[in-house]
Amino acid sequence: MIRGPDEINERPDRSGCQAALSSELESHGTKRYREQLSARFAIHTDQAFGTSMPDVQKLAKTIGKDHELALLLWNTGWHEAKRWQRCWLIRSR
């Protein structure tokens, strides 16, 4: 189950929030989906959790807009973290 904003956004330190989100993304990842990312989309899976886009979108929706957090996630290099950041950018337009 994806955690709500109260459980993640309460943290005053954004790096702690980034760690919680990375952990959340990783917990939704599967080996099967990670393999599909590689085979179907040529995504390097050494930096991918294997989390589906609908799960990434649900998580992004619960968090809302947070530019600082989006930048922290982008800088992690993880594929799903970058996708979360892109969801945030699309929603903020």
Biotite code that builds the C-alpha atoms (Angstrom):
import biotite.structure as struc

atoms = struc.array([
    struc.Atom([0.000, 0.000, 0.000], chain_id="A", res_id=1, res_name="MET", atom_name="CA", element="C"),
    struc.Atom([1.250, 3.455, -0.860], chain_id="A", res_id=2, res_name="ILE", atom_name="CA", element="C"),
    struc.Atom([1.742, 5.718, 2.121], chain_id="A", res_id=3, res_name="ARG", atom_name="CA", element="C"),
    struc.Atom([-0.135, 8.977, 2.338], chain_id="A", res_id=4, res_name="GLY", atom_name="CA", element="C"),
    struc.Atom([1.313, 12.484, 2.483], chain_id="A", res_id=5, res_name="PRO", atom_name="CA", element="C"),
    struc.Atom([1.015, 12.661, 6.272], chain_id="A", res_id=6, res_name="ASP", atom_name="CA", element="C"),
    struc.Atom([3.414, 9.753, 6.654], chain_id="A", res_id=7, res_name="GLU", atom_name="CA", element="C"),
    struc.Atom([5.990, 11.102, 4.219], chain_id="A", res_id=8, res_name="ILE", atom_name="CA", element="C"),
    struc.Atom([5.678, 14.909, 4.218], chain_id="A", res_id=9, res_name="ASN", atom_name="CA", element="C"),
    struc.Atom([5.837, 15.303, 7.993], chain_id="A", res_id=10, res_name="GLU", atom_name="CA", element="C"),
    struc.Atom([9.610, 14.983, 7.834], chain_id="A", res_id=11, res_name="ARG", atom_name="CA", element="C"),
    struc.Atom([11.247, 18.422, 8.038], chain_id="A", res_id=12, res_name="PRO", atom_name="CA", element="C"),
    struc.Atom([14.416, 17.140, 6.354], chain_id="A", res_id=13, res_name="ASP", atom_name="CA", element="C"),
    struc.Atom([13.889, 16.590, 2.618], chain_id="A", res_id=14, res_name="ARG", atom_name="CA", element="C"),
    struc.Atom([16.756, 14.098, 2.421], chain_id="A", res_id=15, res_name="SER", atom_name="CA", element="C"),
    struc.Atom([14.847, 11.934, 4.908], chain_id="A", res_id=16, res_name="GLY", atom_name="CA", element="C"),
    struc.Atom([11.748, 12.292, 2.758], chain_id="A", res_id=17, res_name="CYS", atom_name="CA", element="C"),
    struc.Atom([13.803, 11.363, -0.299], chain_id="A", res_id=18, res_name="GLN", atom_name="CA", element="C"),
    struc.Atom([14.999, 8.214, 1.466], chain_id="A", res_id=19, res_name="ALA", atom_name="CA", element="C"),
    struc.Atom([11.425, 7.322, 2.434], chain_id="A", res_id=20, res_name="ALA", atom_name="CA", element="C"),
    struc.Atom([10.203, 7.810, -1.144], chain_id="A", res_id=21, res_name="LEU", atom_name="CA", element="C"),
    struc.Atom([13.086, 5.780, -2.569], chain_id="A", res_id=22, res_name="SER", atom_name="CA", element="C"),
    struc.Atom([12.258, 3.027, -0.113], chain_id="A", res_id=23, res_name="SER", atom_name="CA", element="C"),
    struc.Atom([8.585, 3.222, -1.074], chain_id="A", res_id=24, res_name="GLU", atom_name="CA", element="C"),
    struc.Atom([9.418, 3.003, -4.784], chain_id="A", res_id=25, res_name="LEU", atom_name="CA", element="C"),
    struc.Atom([11.709, 0.063, -4.144], chain_id="A", res_id=26, res_name="GLU", atom_name="CA", element="C"),
    struc.Atom([9.071, -1.771, -2.108], chain_id="A", res_id=27, res_name="SER", atom_name="CA", element="C"),
    struc.Atom([6.696, -1.669, -5.100], chain_id="A", res_id=28, res_name="HIS", atom_name="CA", element="C"),
    struc.Atom([9.304, -2.920, -7.546], chain_id="A", res_id=29, res_name="GLY", atom_name="CA", element="C"),
    struc.Atom([9.357, -6.417, -8.974], chain_id="A", res_id=30, res_name="THR", atom_name="CA", element="C"),
    struc.Atom([12.059, -8.378, -10.729], chain_id="A", res_id=31, res_name="LYS", atom_name="CA", element="C"),
    struc.Atom([9.647, -9.222, -13.550], chain_id="A", res_id=32, res_name="ARG", atom_name="CA", element="C"),
    struc.Atom([8.848, -5.577, -14.274], chain_id="A", res_id=33, res_name="TYR", atom_name="CA", element="C"),
    struc.Atom([12.535, -4.631, -14.051], chain_id="A", res_id=34, res_name="ARG", atom_name="CA", element="C"),
    struc.Atom([13.305, -7.264, -16.694], chain_id="A", res_id=35, res_name="GLU", atom_name="CA", element="C"),
    struc.Atom([10.500, -5.869, -18.890], chain_id="A", res_id=36, res_name="GLN", atom_name="CA", element="C"),
    struc.Atom([11.996, -2.385, -18.612], chain_id="A", res_id=37, res_name="LEU", atom_name="CA", element="C"),
    struc.Atom([15.217, -3.744, -20.020], chain_id="A", res_id=38, res_name="SER", atom_name="CA", element="C"),
    struc.Atom([13.693, -5.881, -22.768], chain_id="A", res_id=39, res_name="ALA", atom_name="CA", element="C"),
    struc.Atom([10.892, -3.581, -23.930], chain_id="A", res_id=40, res_name="ARG", atom_name="CA", element="C"),
    struc.Atom([12.304, -0.110, -23.370], chain_id="A", res_id=41, res_name="PHE", atom_name="CA", element="C"),
    struc.Atom([16.110, -0.631, -23.299], chain_id="A", res_id=42, res_name="ALA", atom_name="CA", element="C"),
    struc.Atom([16.298, 0.924, -19.825], chain_id="A", res_id=43, res_name="ILE", atom_name="CA", element="C"),
    struc.Atom([19.422, 0.136, -17.835], chain_id="A", res_id=44, res_name="HIS", atom_name="CA", element="C"),
    struc.Atom([18.055, -1.787, -14.876], chain_id="A", res_id=45, res_name="THR", atom_name="CA", element="C"),
    struc.Atom([21.089, -1.380, -12.632], chain_id="A", res_id=46, res_name="ASP", atom_name="CA", element="C"),
    struc.Atom([19.414, 1.906, -11.601], chain_id="A", res_id=47, res_name="GLN", atom_name="CA", element="C"),
    struc.Atom([15.767, 0.734, -11.630], chain_id="A", res_id=48, res_name="ALA", atom_name="CA", element="C"),
    struc.Atom([13.585, -0.720, -8.877], chain_id="A", res_id=49, res_name="PHE", atom_name="CA", element="C"),
    struc.Atom([11.036, -2.234, -11.257], chain_id="A", res_id=50, res_name="GLY", atom_name="CA", element="C"),
    struc.Atom([8.084, -0.128, -10.062], chain_id="A", res_id=51, res_name="THR", atom_name="CA", element="C"),
    struc.Atom([5.200, 0.263, -12.503], chain_id="A", res_id=52, res_name="SER", atom_name="CA", element="C"),
    struc.Atom([4.171, 3.687, -13.773], chain_id="A", res_id=53, res_name="MET", atom_name="CA", element="C"),
    struc.Atom([0.693, 3.507, -12.158], chain_id="A", res_id=54, res_name="PRO", atom_name="CA", element="C"),
    struc.Atom([2.361, 2.982, -8.761], chain_id="A", res_id=55, res_name="ASP", atom_name="CA", element="C"),
    struc.Atom([4.739, 5.886, -9.394], chain_id="A", res_id=56, res_name="VAL", atom_name="CA", element="C"),
    struc.Atom([1.774, 8.090, -10.368], chain_id="A", res_id=57, res_name="GLN", atom_name="CA", element="C"),
    struc.Atom([-0.195, 7.131, -7.235], chain_id="A", res_id=58, res_name="LYS", atom_name="CA", element="C"),
    struc.Atom([2.759, 8.012, -5.055], chain_id="A", res_id=59, res_name="LEU", atom_name="CA", element="C"),
    struc.Atom([3.315, 11.314, -6.879], chain_id="A", res_id=60, res_name="ALA", atom_name="CA", element="C"),
    struc.Atom([-0.348, 12.181, -6.393], chain_id="A", res_id=61, res_name="LYS", atom_name="CA", element="C"),
    struc.Atom([-0.185, 11.567, -2.631], chain_id="A", res_id=62, res_name="THR", atom_name="CA", element="C"),
    struc.Atom([2.902, 13.756, -2.222], chain_id="A", res_id=63, res_name="ILE", atom_name="CA", element="C"),
    struc.Atom([1.862, 16.730, -4.306], chain_id="A", res_id=64, res_name="GLY", atom_name="CA", element="C"),
    struc.Atom([4.176, 19.488, -5.495], chain_id="A", res_id=65, res_name="LYS", atom_name="CA", element="C"),
    struc.Atom([7.590, 19.821, -3.908], chain_id="A", res_id=66, res_name="ASP", atom_name="CA", element="C"),
    struc.Atom([10.307, 21.222, -6.138], chain_id="A", res_id=67, res_name="HIS", atom_name="CA", element="C"),
    struc.Atom([13.144, 20.637, -3.672], chain_id="A", res_id=68, res_name="GLU", atom_name="CA", element="C"),
    struc.Atom([12.158, 17.002, -3.237], chain_id="A", res_id=69, res_name="LEU", atom_name="CA", element="C"),
    struc.Atom([11.804, 16.568, -7.009], chain_id="A", res_id=70, res_name="ALA", atom_name="CA", element="C"),
    struc.Atom([15.383, 17.761, -7.502], chain_id="A", res_id=71, res_name="LEU", atom_name="CA", element="C"),
    struc.Atom([16.664, 15.453, -4.773], chain_id="A", res_id=72, res_name="LEU", atom_name="CA", element="C"),
    struc.Atom([14.902, 12.509, -6.399], chain_id="A", res_id=73, res_name="LEU", atom_name="CA", element="C"),
    struc.Atom([16.209, 13.376, -9.857], chain_id="A", res_id=74, res_name="TRP", atom_name="CA", element="C"),
    struc.Atom([19.763, 13.461, -8.530], chain_id="A", res_id=75, res_name="ASN", atom_name="CA", element="C"),
    struc.Atom([19.506, 9.922, -7.156], chain_id="A", res_id=76, res_name="THR", atom_name="CA", element="C"),
    struc.Atom([19.746, 8.568, -10.702], chain_id="A", res_id=77, res_name="GLY", atom_name="CA", element="C"),
    struc.Atom([17.081, 5.912, -10.095], chain_id="A", res_id=78, res_name="TRP", atom_name="CA", element="C"),
    struc.Atom([14.720, 5.456, -13.034], chain_id="A", res_id=79, res_name="HIS", atom_name="CA", element="C"),
    struc.Atom([11.509, 5.506, -10.946], chain_id="A", res_id=80, res_name="GLU", atom_name="CA", element="C"),
    struc.Atom([12.634, 8.561, -8.986], chain_id="A", res_id=81, res_name="ALA", atom_name="CA", element="C"),
    struc.Atom([13.101, 10.403, -12.261], chain_id="A", res_id=82, res_name="LYS", atom_name="CA", element="C"),
    struc.Atom([9.676, 9.241, -13.425], chain_id="A", res_id=83, res_name="ARG", atom_name="CA", element="C"),
    struc.Atom([8.170, 10.544, -10.160], chain_id="A", res_id=84, res_name="TRP", atom_name="CA", element="C"),
    struc.Atom([9.855, 13.860, -10.776], chain_id="A", res_id=85, res_name="GLN", atom_name="CA", element="C"),
    struc.Atom([8.430, 13.977, -14.315], chain_id="A", res_id=86, res_name="ARG", atom_name="CA", element="C"),
    struc.Atom([4.934, 13.242, -12.940], chain_id="A", res_id=87, res_name="CYS", atom_name="CA", element="C"),
    struc.Atom([5.352, 16.200, -10.629], chain_id="A", res_id=88, res_name="TRP", atom_name="CA", element="C"),
    struc.Atom([6.441, 18.468, -13.504], chain_id="A", res_id=89, res_name="LEU", atom_name="CA", element="C"),
    struc.Atom([3.465, 17.458, -15.639], chain_id="A", res_id=90, res_name="ILE", atom_name="CA", element="C"),
    struc.Atom([1.040, 18.073, -12.753], chain_id="A", res_id=91, res_name="ARG", atom_name="CA", element="C"),
    struc.Atom([2.526, 21.494, -11.992], chain_id="A", res_id=92, res_name="SER", atom_name="CA", element="C"),
    struc.Atom([1.892, 22.911, -15.489], chain_id="A", res_id=93, res_name="ARG", atom_name="CA", element="C"),
])
